Amino acid sequence: MRVLLVITSLGAGGTERSTALLLPHLRERGIDATVVALVHREEGDEQRVIDEGFDVRFLAAGRLPGRVRELRGLIGELRPDVVHTAVFDADQTGRLAAVRTAVPVLGSLVNTPYVAARLADPNVDRRKLAAVRAVDSLTARTLGTHFHAVTEGVAVDAVDSLGIRRDRITVVERGRDPDQLGRRTDERRAAARRSLGFGADREVILAVGRQEHQKGQVVLVDALASIAASRPQAVVVVAGRSGNASAAIDEAVTRTGMGDRVRLLGHRDDIADLLCAADVFALPSRYEGTAGAAIEALALEVPVVASDLAGTRGLLVDGENARLVPVDDARALADALAATLDDPRRGAEQVARGRAVFDERFTLSRSADRMAQLYADVAARGRRPARS
């Protein structure tokens, strides 16, 4: 089966990373995937995907009409069984390019981009977001064949925000390769801490994500400040490239006097090792889809403290494999972090359940099996006109 996978880039984002990890496993299952990227990114997994022998094409056009023409030409050349798109610009390009072809379009729903929390982002223009949502809804309902959601929470949100019927969405959860991640051992933990310059006495709180309003790192800095006096060994480590929230994070660090307690690492390729160094994985996001680093935290048996988000429901369950707190509540986040650090016995129970959930539902092998089946189902369905 041939799939044309249209994506914004193979850069350092979560969707890009999950795609790059999944490709070899799909090839093992007979899926011949050609990746079409709208833009070139030097960071991330682009070169690795090329080195692994995958056909990666880059569109030359910078605007939607030119991209649609180029992609339509590739559809005619490669004759895929399915066009699979992910993220807004790629979704619009793929949906429009497949018009008047016999090729069905599968769209991945990877986030909850239209939730109210996004409107608090100072970089978001409300009128532009409303227009984007209207376009996304129209093309999804009328030009999309079927949809893949990364969690049940994301599927429910898409029904709400885009007006897609629930029976047009199949949930296939993201996965990670347990062999690539390895296991958390005392030796690996000690080595990772040495690389960061931390001794065994440090209480390391790790957050992973680009420095954007969505990821809530400012809330995490404020939470650390709330417990700093009572926990002199606690530090926050943030792995993720700079972004629109970098200045706000720097301001929060200065305002709280946490300059010697917050470490901004920038983009890292050794997240698994950093998780082994951590005592707690923090996910203070304001909205999310799967949160791949949370899956990795479950696999590597790191206690998770996270915002209670619609998008991650089904992945993180309060009192089972995580402690969940209200969004944007620094005090509640601080209390949950302190409680996790203070209660290693409960933490051990939580991580054991988390690992069991990972083994049952979030391995890359399982994800690849289900995606291959979804491709077959969509190809068999063909391109039928969609009404909602």
DRENDO-1510 file (C-alpha; in Angstrom, 1 decimal, always signed):
<recs>
REC; n; res; u; v; w
REC; 1; MET; +0.0; +0.0; +0.0 .
REC; 2; ARG; +1.3; +3.5; -0.9 .
REC; 3; VAL; +0.6; +6.5; +1.4 .
REC; 4; LEU; +1.4; +10.1; +0.7 .
REC; 5; LEU; +2.1; +11.6; +4.1 .
REC; 6; VAL; +1.8; +15.4; +4.0 .
REC; 7; ILE; +3.2; +17.3; +7.0 .
REC; 8; THR; +4.4; +20.8; +7.6 .
REC; 9; SER; +8.0; +19.7; +8.3 .
REC; 10; LEU; +10.1; +17.0; +9.9 .
REC; 11; GLY; +11.3; +19.5; +12.5 .
REC; 12; ALA; +11.4; +19.2; +16.3 .
REC; 13; GLY; +7.7; +19.2; +17.1 .
REC; 14; GLY; +5.8; +16.4; +18.7 .
REC; 15; THR; +3.8; +15.4; +15.6 .
REC; 16; GLU; +7.0; +15.5; +13.5 .
REC; 17; ARG; +8.8; +13.3; +16.0 .
REC; 18; SER; +6.0; +10.8; +16.3 .
REC; 19; THR; +5.8; +10.6; +12.5 .
REC; 20; ALA; +9.6; +10.0; +12.1 .
REC; 21; LEU; +9.5; +7.2; +14.7 .
REC; 22; LEU; +6.5; +5.5; +13.2 .
REC; 23; LEU; +7.8; +5.4; +9.6 .
REC; 24; PRO; +10.2; +2.4; +9.9 .
REC; 25; HIS; +7.5; +0.4; +11.6 .
REC; 26; LEU; +5.0; +1.1; +8.9 .
REC; 27; ARG; +7.5; +0.0; +6.3 .
REC; 28; GLU; +7.8; -3.3; +8.1 .
REC; 29; ARG; +4.0; -3.7; +7.7 .
REC; 30; GLY; +4.1; -3.1; +4.0 .
REC; 31; ILE; +3.3; +0.6; +3.9 .
REC; 32; ASP; +5.2; +2.4; +1.2 .
REC; 33; ALA; +5.3; +6.0; +2.6 .
REC; 34; THR; +6.4; +9.1; +0.7 .
REC; 35; VAL; +6.7; +12.1; +3.0 .
REC; 36; VAL; +5.8; +15.5; +1.6 .
REC; 37; ALA; +7.0; +18.4; +3.7 .
REC; 38; LEU; +5.8; +22.0; +3.2 .
REC; 39; VAL; +9.0; +23.4; +4.5 .
REC; 40; HIS; +12.6; +22.3; +5.2 .
REC; 41; ARG; +13.9; +22.2; +8.8 .
REC; 42; GLU; +17.5; +21.5; +9.7 .
REC; 43; GLU; +16.6; +20.6; +13.3 .
REC; 44; GLY; +14.6; +17.5; +14.2 .
REC; 45; ASP; +14.4; +14.2; +12.4 .
REC; 46; GLU; +14.5; +15.3; +8.8 .
REC; 47; GLN; +18.0; +14.0; +7.9 .
REC; 48; ARG; +17.5; +10.8; +9.8 .
REC; 49; VAL; +14.3; +10.0; +7.9 .
REC; 50; ILE; +16.2; +10.6; +4.6 .
REC; 51; ASP; +19.1; +8.5; +5.8 .
REC; 52; GLU; +16.7; +5.6; +6.6 .
REC; 53; GLY; +15.9; +5.5; +2.9 .
REC; 54; PHE; +12.5; +7.2; +2.9 .
REC; 55; ASP; +11.3; +9.2; +0.0 .
REC; 56; VAL; +11.0; +12.8; +1.3 .
REC; 57; ARG; +9.8; +15.5; -1.0 .
REC; 58; PHE; +9.8; +19.3; -0.3 .
REC; 59; LEU; +7.3; +21.6; -1.9 .
REC; 60; ALA; +8.9; +24.6; -3.5 .
REC; 61; ALA; +5.9; +26.9; -3.3 .
REC; 62; GLY; +5.4; +29.1; -0.2 .
REC; 63; ARG; +1.7; +29.7; -0.6 .
REC; 64; LEU; -1.3; +27.5; -0.6 .
REC; 65; PRO; -2.3; +27.7; -4.3 .
REC; 66; GLY; +1.2; +26.7; -5.4 .
REC; 67; ARG; +1.5; +24.0; -2.8 .
REC; 68; VAL; -1.9; +22.5; -3.9 .
REC; 69; ARG; -0.7; +22.4; -7.6 .
REC; 70; GLU; +2.6; +20.8; -6.6 .
REC; 71; LEU; +0.9; +18.2; -4.4 .
REC; 72; ARG; -1.7; +17.4; -7.0 .
REC; 73; GLY; +1.1; +16.7; -9.4 .
REC; 74; LEU; +2.7; +14.3; -6.9 .
REC; 75; ILE; -0.6; +12.6; -6.4 .
REC; 76; GLY; -0.8; +12.0; -10.1 .
REC; 77; GLU; +2.8; +10.8; -10.3 .
REC; 78; LEU; +2.8; +8.5; -7.2 .
REC; 79; ARG; -0.8; +7.3; -7.3 .
REC; 80; PRO; -1.1; +6.7; -3.6 .
REC; 81; ASP; -3.9; +4.7; -2.0 .
REC; 82; VAL; -4.3; +7.3; +0.8 .
REC; 83; VAL; -3.2; +10.9; +1.3 .
REC; 84; HIS; -2.5; +11.4; +5.1 .
REC; 85; THR; -2.2; +14.9; +6.4 .
REC; 86; ALA; -1.3; +16.4; +9.8 .
REC; 87; VAL; -1.4; +20.0; +11.1 .
REC; 88; PHE; -3.4; +22.9; +9.7 .
REC; 89; ASP; -1.3; +24.0; +6.7 .
REC; 90; ALA; -0.7; +20.4; +5.5 .
REC; 91; ASP; -4.3; +19.6; +6.1 .
REC; 92; GLN; -5.6; +22.3; +3.8 .
REC; 93; THR; -3.0; +21.5; +1.2 .
REC; 94; GLY; -3.8; +17.8; +1.2 .
REC; 95; ARG; -7.6; +18.2; +1.2 .
REC; 96; LEU; -7.6; +20.7; -1.7 .
REC; 97; ALA; -5.0; +18.8; -3.7 .
REC; 98; ALA; -7.1; +15.6; -3.6 .
REC; 99; VAL; -10.2; +17.3; -5.0 .
REC; 100; ARG; -11.4; +15.6; -8.2 .
REC; 101; THR; -9.1; +12.6; -7.6 .
REC; 102; ALA; -10.1; +9.1; -6.4 .
REC; 103; VAL; -7.7; +9.3; -3.5 .
REC; 104; PRO; -9.2; +9.3; +0.0 .
REC; 105; VAL; -7.8; +11.9; +2.5 .
REC; 106; LEU; -7.1; +10.8; +6.1 .
REC; 107; GLY; -6.5; +13.8; +8.5 .
REC; 108; SER; -4.7; +13.4; +11.8 .
REC; 109; LEU; -6.2; +15.3; +14.7 .
REC; 110; VAL; -3.1; +15.9; +17.0 .
REC; 111; ASN; -4.1; +18.7; +19.3 .
REC; 112; THR; -6.9; +20.8; +20.7 .
REC; 113; PRO; -6.0; +24.1; +18.9 .
REC; 114; TYR; -9.4; +25.9; +19.3 .
REC; 115; VAL; -9.9; +25.6; +23.1 .
REC; 116; ALA; -10.6; +28.7; +25.1 .
REC; 117; ALA; -7.2; +28.5; +26.8 .
REC; 118; ARG; -5.5; +29.4; +23.5 .
REC; 119; LEU; -7.2; +32.8; +23.4 .
REC; 120; ALA; -5.1; +33.8; +26.4 .
REC; 121; ASP; -1.9; +33.5; +24.3 .
REC; 122; PRO; -0.7; +37.0; +23.6 .
REC; 123; ASN; +0.6; +35.8; +20.2 .
REC; 124; VAL; -2.9; +34.7; +19.0 .
REC; 125; ASP; -5.1; +37.0; +17.1 .
REC; 126; ARG; -8.7; +36.1; +18.0 .
REC; 127; ARG; -10.2; +37.1; +14.7 .
REC; 128; LYS; -7.5; +35.2; +12.7 .
REC; 129; LEU; -8.0; +32.1; +14.9 .
REC; 130; ALA; -11.8; +32.2; +14.3 .
REC; 131; ALA; -11.2; +32.4; +10.6 .
REC; 132; VAL; -8.7; +29.5; +10.7 .
REC; 133; ARG; -11.2; +27.5; +12.6 .
REC; 134; ALA; -14.0; +28.2; +10.1 .
REC; 135; VAL; -11.8; +27.2; +7.2 .
REC; 136; ASP; -10.6; +24.0; +9.0 .
REC; 137; SER; -14.1; +23.0; +9.9 .
REC; 138; LEU; -15.4; +23.6; +6.3 .
REC; 139; THR; -12.6; +21.7; +4.6 .
REC; 140; ALA; -12.6; +18.9; +7.2 .
REC; 141; ARG; -16.4; +18.3; +6.9 .
REC; 142; THR; -16.6; +18.6; +3.1 .
REC; 143; LEU; -13.2; +17.4; +1.8 .
REC; 144; GLY; -11.8; +15.0; +4.4 .
REC; 145; THR; -12.6; +11.3; +4.1 .
REC; 146; HIS; -11.8; +10.1; +7.6 .
REC; 147; PHE; -9.8; +11.3; +10.6 .
REC; 148; HIS; -7.3; +9.8; +13.0 .
REC; 149; ALA; -7.2; +11.2; +16.5 .
REC; 150; VAL; -4.3; +10.7; +18.9 .
REC; 151; THR; -6.5; +10.5; +22.0 .
REC; 152; GLU; -10.2; +10.1; +22.8 .
REC; 153; GLY; -10.0; +13.7; +24.3 .
REC; 154; VAL; -8.8; +15.1; +21.0 .
REC; 155; ALA; -11.5; +13.2; +19.1 .
REC; 156; VAL; -14.2; +14.7; +21.4 .
REC; 157; ASP; -12.7; +18.2; +21.0 .
REC; 158; ALA; -12.8; +17.9; +17.1 .
REC; 159; VAL; -16.5; +16.9; +17.2 .
REC; 160; ASP; -17.1; +20.1; +19.3 .
REC; 161; SER; -14.8; +22.5; +17.6 .
REC; 162; LEU; -14.9; +21.4; +13.9 .
REC; 163; GLY; -18.3; +19.7; +13.7 .
REC; 164; ILE; -16.9; +16.4; +12.5 .
REC; 165; ARG; -19.2; +13.4; +13.2 .
REC; 166; ARG; -17.7; +11.1; +15.8 .
REC; 167; ASP; -18.1; +8.1; +13.5 .
REC; 168; ARG; -15.7; +9.7; +11.1 .
REC; 169; ILE; -12.9; +9.6; +13.7 .
REC; 170; THR; -10.8; +6.6; +14.7 .
REC; 171; VAL; -8.5; +6.9; +17.7 .
REC; 172; VAL; -5.1; +5.5; +17.2 .
REC; 173; GLU; -2.8; +6.4; +20.1 .
REC; 174; ARG; +0.8; +7.5; +19.6 .
REC; 175; GLY; +3.5; +5.1; +20.6 .
REC; 176; ARG; +7.1; +4.8; +21.6 .
REC; 177; ASP; +9.6; +2.0; +21.1 .
REC; 178; PRO; +10.6; +0.5; +24.5 .
REC; 179; ASP; +13.8; -0.8; +23.1 .
REC; 180; GLN; +14.9; +2.6; +21.9 .
REC; 181; LEU; +13.9; +4.2; +25.2 .
REC; 182; GLY; +15.7; +1.6; +27.3 .
REC; 183; ARG; +15.0; +1.3; +31.0 .
REC; 184; ARG; +15.5; +3.5; +34.0 .
REC; 185; THR; +18.5; +2.1; +36.1 .
REC; 186; ASP; +20.5; +3.5; +38.9 .
REC; 187; GLU; +23.6; +3.7; +36.7 .
REC; 188; ARG; +21.7; +5.5; +33.9 .
REC; 189; ARG; +20.2; +7.9; +36.3 .
REC; 190; ALA; +23.5; +8.7; +37.9 .
REC; 191; ALA; +25.2; +9.3; +34.6 .
REC; 192; ALA; +22.4; +11.6; +33.3 .
REC; 193; ARG; +22.6; +13.6; +36.5 .
REC; 194; ARG; +26.4; +13.9; +36.3 .
REC; 195; SER; +26.0; +15.3; +32.7 .
REC; 196; LEU; +23.7; +18.0; +34.1 .
REC; 197; GLY; +25.9; +18.7; +37.1 .
REC; 198; PHE; +23.5; +17.5; +39.7 .
REC; 199; GLY; +24.2; +15.3; +42.6 .
REC; 200; ALA; +22.0; +12.6; +44.1 .
REC; 201; ASP; +20.5; +15.1; +46.6 .
REC; 202; ARG; +18.9; +17.3; +43.9 .
REC; 203; GLU; +15.1; +17.0; +43.4 .
REC; 204; VAL; +14.9; +17.4; +39.6 .
REC; 205; ILE; +11.6; +18.4; +38.0 .
REC; 206; LEU; +11.7; +18.0; +34.3 .
REC; 207; ALA; +9.5; +19.7; +31.7 .
REC; 208; VAL; +9.8; +19.0; +27.9 .
REC; 209; GLY; +8.4; +21.3; +25.2 .
REC; 210; ARG; +9.2; +24.3; +23.1 .
REC; 211; GLN; +9.1; +27.6; +24.9 .
REC; 212; GLU; +5.5; +28.7; +24.0 .
REC; 213; HIS; +2.5; +29.9; +25.9 .
REC; 214; GLN; +0.8; +26.6; +25.3 .
REC; 215; LYS; +3.4; +24.7; +27.3 .
REC; 216; GLY; +2.9; +26.7; +30.5 .
REC; 217; GLN; +6.6; +26.9; +31.6 .
REC; 218; VAL; +5.9; +30.2; +33.4 .
REC; 219; VAL; +3.4; +28.5; +35.6 .
REC; 220; LEU; +6.0; +25.9; +36.5 .
REC; 221; VAL; +8.5; +28.6; +37.4 .
REC; 222; ASP; +5.9; +30.2; +39.7 .
REC; 223; ALA; +5.2; +26.7; +41.2 .
REC; 224; LEU; +8.8; +26.2; +42.0 .
REC; 225; ALA; +9.0; +29.6; +43.6 .
REC; 226; SER; +6.1; +28.5; +45.9 .
REC; 227; ILE; +8.0; +25.5; +47.2 .
REC; 228; ALA; +11.6; +26.8; +46.9 .
REC; 229; ALA; +12.0; +27.8; +50.6 .
REC; 230; SER; +10.8; +24.5; +51.9 .
REC; 231; ARG; +12.6; +22.4; +49.2 .
REC; 232; PRO; +16.1; +24.0; +48.8 .
REC; 233; GLN; +17.3; +21.1; +46.6 .
REC; 234; ALA; +14.4; +21.3; +44.1 .
REC; 235; VAL; +15.3; +22.5; +40.6 .
REC; 236; VAL; +13.3; +22.8; +37.3 .
REC; 237; VAL; +14.9; +21.7; +34.1 .
REC; 238; VAL; +13.2; +22.6; +30.8 .
REC; 239; ALA; +14.1; +20.9; +27.5 .
REC; 240; GLY; +12.8; +22.6; +24.4 .
REC; 241; ARG; +13.8; +25.1; +21.9 .
REC; 242; SER; +13.2; +28.9; +22.3 .
REC; 243; GLY; +9.9; +30.3; +21.2 .
REC; 244; ASN; +7.4; +33.1; +21.7 .
REC; 245; ALA; +7.3; +32.5; +25.4 .
REC; 246; SER; +11.0; +32.7; +26.0 .
REC; 247; ALA; +11.0; +36.3; +27.1 .
REC; 248; ALA; +8.1; +35.6; +29.5 .
REC; 249; ILE; +9.9; +32.6; +31.0 .
REC; 250; ASP; +13.1; +34.8; +31.5 .
REC; 251; GLU; +10.9; +37.5; +33.2 .
REC; 252; ALA; +9.3; +34.9; +35.5 .
REC; 253; VAL; +12.7; +33.5; +36.5 .
REC; 254; THR; +13.9; +37.1; +37.3 .
REC; 255; ARG; +10.7; +38.0; +39.1 .
REC; 256; THR; +10.8; +35.0; +41.3 .
REC; 257; GLY; +14.5; +35.0; +41.9 .
REC; 258; MET; +14.8; +31.4; +40.6 .
REC; 259; GLY; +17.8; +32.1; +38.4 .
REC; 260; ASP; +19.9; +29.4; +40.1 .
REC; 261; ARG; +17.0; +26.9; +40.3 .
REC; 262; VAL; +15.8; +26.9; +36.7 .
REC; 263; ARG; +17.8; +25.4; +33.8 .
REC; 264; LEU; +16.7; +26.0; +30.2 .
REC; 265; LEU; +18.5; +23.4; +28.1 .
REC; 266; GLY; +17.1; +24.3; +24.7 .
REC; 267; HIS; +16.4; +21.6; +22.1 .
REC; 268; ARG; +17.7; +18.2; +23.2 .
REC; 269; ASP; +17.9; +14.8; +21.5 .
REC; 270; ASP; +18.4; +12.9; +24.8 .
REC; 271; ILE; +15.0; +13.2; +26.4 .
REC; 272; ALA; +15.0; +9.6; +27.6 .
REC; 273; ASP; +18.2; +10.2; +29.5 .
REC; 274; LEU; +16.8; +13.4; +31.0 .
REC; 275; LEU; +13.7; +11.5; +32.1 .
REC; 276; CYS; +16.0; +9.0; +33.9 .
REC; 277; ALA; +17.6; +11.9; +35.7 .
REC; 278; ALA; +14.3; +13.4; +36.8 .
REC; 279; ASP; +12.4; +12.8; +40.1 .
REC; 280; VAL; +9.2; +14.2; +38.5 .
REC; 281; PHE; +8.0; +14.9; +35.0 .
REC; 282; ALA; +5.9; +18.0; +34.9 .
REC; 283; LEU; +3.4; +18.8; +32.1 .
REC; 284; PRO; +2.1; +22.3; +33.0 .
REC; 285; SER; +0.5; +22.8; +29.5 .
REC; 286; ARG; -2.6; +24.8; +28.8 .
REC; 287; TYR; -3.7; +22.5; +26.0 .
REC; 288; GLU; -2.2; +19.4; +24.5 .
REC; 289; GLY; -2.8; +16.4; +22.3 .
REC; 290; THR; -0.9; +13.3; +23.2 .
REC; 291; ALA; +2.2; +14.9; +24.7 .
REC; 292; GLY; +4.8; +12.4; +23.5 .
REC; 293; ALA; +7.1; +13.1; +26.4 .
REC; 294; ALA; +4.4; +12.0; +28.8 .
REC; 295; ILE; +4.2; +8.7; +27.1 .
REC; 296; GLU; +8.0; +8.4; +27.5 .
REC; 297; ALA; +7.7; +9.3; +31.2 .
REC; 298; LEU; +5.3; +6.5; +31.7 .
REC; 299; ALA; +7.6; +4.1; +29.9 .
REC; 300; LEU; +10.6; +5.2; +32.0 .
REC; 301; GLU; +8.7; +5.1; +35.3 .
REC; 302; VAL; +8.9; +8.8; +36.2 .
REC; 303; PRO; +6.1; +10.2; +38.4 .
REC; 304; VAL; +3.9; +12.5; +36.3 .
REC; 305; VAL; +2.3; +15.8; +37.5 .
REC; 306; ALA; +0.2; +17.4; +34.8 .
REC; 307; SER; -2.5; +19.8; +33.9 .
REC; 308; ASP; -5.9; +18.2; +33.6 .
REC; 309; LEU; -6.4; +18.6; +29.9 .
REC; 310; ALA; -9.1; +17.5; +27.5 .
REC; 311; GLY; -6.5; +16.4; +25.0 .
REC; 312; THR; -4.6; +14.1; +27.3 .
REC; 313; ARG; -7.7; +12.3; +28.8 .
REC; 314; GLY; -7.3; +8.7; +28.1 .
REC; 315; LEU; -3.6; +8.9; +28.4 .
REC; 316; LEU; -3.2; +10.4; +31.9 .
REC; 317; VAL; -5.6; +9.4; +34.7 .
REC; 318; ASP; -5.6; +11.2; +38.0 .
REC; 319; GLY; -4.7; +9.0; +40.9 .
REC; 320; GLU; -3.8; +6.1; +38.6 .
REC; 321; ASN; -0.7; +7.0; +36.5 .
REC; 322; ALA; -0.5; +10.8; +37.2 .
REC; 323; ARG; -1.4; +13.6; +39.5 .
REC; 324; LEU; -3.6; +16.1; +37.6 .
REC; 325; VAL; -4.1; +19.7; +38.6 .
REC; 326; PRO; -6.3; +22.6; +37.2 .
REC; 327; VAL; -4.8; +24.5; +34.2 .
REC; 328; ASP; -2.8; +27.6; +35.0 .
REC; 329; ASP; -3.0; +27.0; +38.8 .
REC; 330; ALA; +0.6; +27.4; +40.1 .
REC; 331; ARG; -0.3; +26.8; +43.7 .
REC; 332; ALA; -2.0; +23.5; +42.9 .
REC; 333; LEU; +0.9; +22.5; +40.7 .
REC; 334; ALA; +3.3; +23.3; +43.5 .
REC; 335; ASP; +1.3; +21.3; +46.0 .
REC; 336; ALA; +1.2; +18.3; +43.6 .
REC; 337; LEU; +4.9; +18.5; +42.9 .
REC; 338; ALA; +5.7; +18.6; +46.7 .
REC; 339; ALA; +3.3; +15.8; +47.4 .
REC; 340; THR; +4.9; +13.6; +44.8 .
REC; 341; LEU; +8.4; +14.3; +46.0 .
REC; 342; ASP; +7.3; +13.6; +49.6 .
REC; 343; ASP; +5.5; +10.3; +48.9 .
REC; 344; PRO; +7.9; +8.0; +47.1 .
REC; 345; ARG; +5.8; +4.9; +48.0 .
REC; 346; ARG; +2.7; +6.4; +46.2 .
REC; 347; GLY; +5.0; +7.5; +43.4 .
REC; 348; ALA; +6.3; +3.9; +43.0 .
REC; 349; GLU; +2.7; +2.6; +42.7 .
REC; 350; GLN; +1.9; +5.3; +40.2 .
REC; 351; VAL; +4.9; +4.6; +38.0 .
REC; 352; ALA; +4.2; +0.9; +38.1 .
REC; 353; ARG; +0.7; +1.5; +36.8 .
REC; 354; GLY; +2.1; +3.9; +34.2 .
REC; 355; ARG; +4.5; +1.4; +32.9 .
REC; 356; ALA; +1.7; -1.2; +32.7 .
REC; 357; VAL; -0.5; +1.3; +30.7 .
REC; 358; PHE; +2.5; +2.0; +28.4 .
REC; 359; ASP; +3.1; -1.7; +27.7 .
REC; 360; GLU; -0.6; -2.3; +27.0 .
REC; 361; ARG; -1.5; +0.7; +24.9 .
REC; 362; PHE; +1.4; +2.9; +23.9 .
REC; 363; THR; +4.1; +0.9; +22.3 .
REC; 364; LEU; +5.2; +1.9; +18.8 .
REC; 365; SER; +4.5; -1.6; +17.5 .
REC; 366; ARG; +0.8; -1.4; +18.6 .
REC; 367; SER; +0.5; +2.1; +17.1 .
REC; 368; ALA; +2.0; +0.9; +13.8 .
REC; 369; ASP; -0.4; -2.1; +13.7 .
REC; 370; ARG; -3.4; +0.1; +14.2 .
REC; 371; MET; -2.3; +2.8; +11.7 .
REC; 372; ALA; -1.6; +0.2; +9.0 .
REC; 373; GLN; -5.1; -1.2; +9.6 .
REC; 374; LEU; -6.6; +2.3; +9.5 .
REC; 375; TYR; -4.9; +3.0; +6.1 .
REC; 376; ALA; -6.3; -0.3; +4.8 .
REC; 377; ASP; -9.8; +0.7; +6.0 .
REC; 378; VAL; -9.6; +4.2; +4.5 .
REC; 379; ALA; -8.3; +2.9; +1.2 .
REC; 380; ALA; -11.1; +0.4; +1.0 .
REC; 381; ARG; -13.6; +3.1; +1.8 .
REC; 382; GLY; -12.4; +5.2; -1.1 .
REC; 383; ARG; -13.0; +8.9; -1.6 .
REC; 384; ARG; -16.7; +9.4; -0.7 .
REC; 385; PRO; -18.2; +12.9; -0.5 .
REC; 386; ALA; -18.3; +14.0; +3.1 .
REC; 387; ARG; -21.2; +16.0; +4.6 .
REC; 388; SER; -20.1; +16.6; +8.2 .
</recs>
